[in-house]
Amino acid sequence: MVGRHLTGHRRAALTALGALVLTAVPSAASAGPPPAPGPLPTAAQTLGADRPSAQVLRALERDLGLTAEQATARLVNEAEAGTRAGRLRTTLGTHFAGAWVSGTTSARLTVATTDASHVAAIRAQGAEATVVKRTLADLRTVKERLDAAGRRVDTPDTPVWYVDVPANRVVVQATSERAATAFVRAAGLTARDVGVRVSENRPRVLADLVGGEAYYIDDKARCSIGFSVTKTQEQGFVSAGHCGKPGAKTAGADKSAQGEFKASTFPSKDMSWVGVNDTWTATPDVKGEGDTKVQVAGSVQALVGAAVCRSGSTTGWHCGTIEQHDASVSYAEGTVDGLTQTTVCAEPGDSGGPFVAGAQAQGITSGGSGDCTNGGTTFFQPVNPVLEEFGLTLKTQDTRSTLPAPADEGVADGWRTGRVYQAGTTVVYGGVRYTCLQNHQAQVAWSPEGTPALWQRV
């Protein structure tokens, strides 16, 4: 979220903090031997899942029917499961077929493989193993053929297709079996390759052309602020691409001048970022219930089955679970690939608003079907691709900005803050090679040698 009229106050606070830090540094004469390194943080500690905000807990209790204890346990379990799934992804290599959490508190992590000899290794990590026919790479290849067909033919009656990891198949959502069959054939596939889900629901983008709060585009449309970001010295926020085109002017909820769209992509993707003027200051805050705030600590991608909460200017704060990653959605305006499907409700005007899993930014609201009276399905554009595409840095609650440079700073594949890393990517830090376990944007506090939740030494 972007806060207004905070610049002077925040400068004063930062100055005072800097003075306190400097007085705490011992002189060279009085400095003793360096303290022994403490234990490395757990995944829950790294992601902030061990200290969830009261707003997140209350929303999970309300929307998922959990007790406070169950909501707390769920966030911790999901954080730890992401790391275990990342390690197993590395172990299984090309036989990896996906991972997901389930159960009231997400205590059950299931990892799929196409090689039965990996079952023991999966169980050794405290996960349940399932042996399937298709690898995750195989499933993505099938979906890519549907993506290609979706660019050639009209898809009003087949509005959604995705990889269903728990079912180990690719699914086409269609208004009829006949429409699904025609689309599958257009992709050069057969019924053996793709499952069909018949539904009358047709996702729509969620921009609103009526007055209200949040932010306005050219005095016409209304959308919701996503996450605060910076680009070099410029501040701003990310939002949905369908909310505005490059150059479109934005105004705040009070209709005061705010900024303009610096970049926007829609369809194919649904992402944009707005640069703001100097009366607005980027903060790590997301609006929770009422006037409360939830702070973002990073952008580690959550697993299928994990709990997520969404904030929007129309319907406020609502939670649900992640159903699928990498869904393709055919809106009336065109097809968008790479979205995440959730059980969270949303309505027009919520577009662009943030999705969080605990304290981790997940994405920005794109579109969906249904409403928050009867329930529905909502899709979000994952935030990490937005940060990578536009060269943005997510604003987070960690204020540290410097880190001693490792000796291999000039190495081409050396670890860098601000870079978006995908699971399986390898980097060099301090002369040692590490493998990324979970998709995220690198932060100062998350260097590989001290963050086993995100990196594994090779």
Secondary structure, 3 states (H helix, E strand, C coil): CEEECCHHHHHHHHHHHHHHHHHCCCCCCCCCCCCCCCCCCCHHHHHCCCCCCHHHHHHHHHHHCCCHHHHHHHHHHHHHHHHHHHHHHHHHHHHEEEEEEECCCCCEEEEEECCHHHHHHHHHCCCEEEECCCCHHHHHHHHHHHHHHHHHCCCCCCCEEEEECCCCEEEEEECCHHHHHHHHHHCCCCCCCEEEEECCCCCEECCECCCCCCEEECCCEEECCCCEEEECCEEEEEECHHHCCCCCEEECCCCCEEEEEEEEECCECCEEEEEECCCEEECCEEECCCCCEEECCECCCCCECCEEEEEECCCEEEEEEEEEEEEEEEECCEEEEEEEEECCCCCCCCCCCEEEECCEEEEEEEEEEEECCCEEEEEEEEHHHHHHHHCCEECCCCCCCCCCCCCCCCCCCECCCCCEECCCCEEEECCEEEEECCCEECCHHHCHHHCCCCEEEC
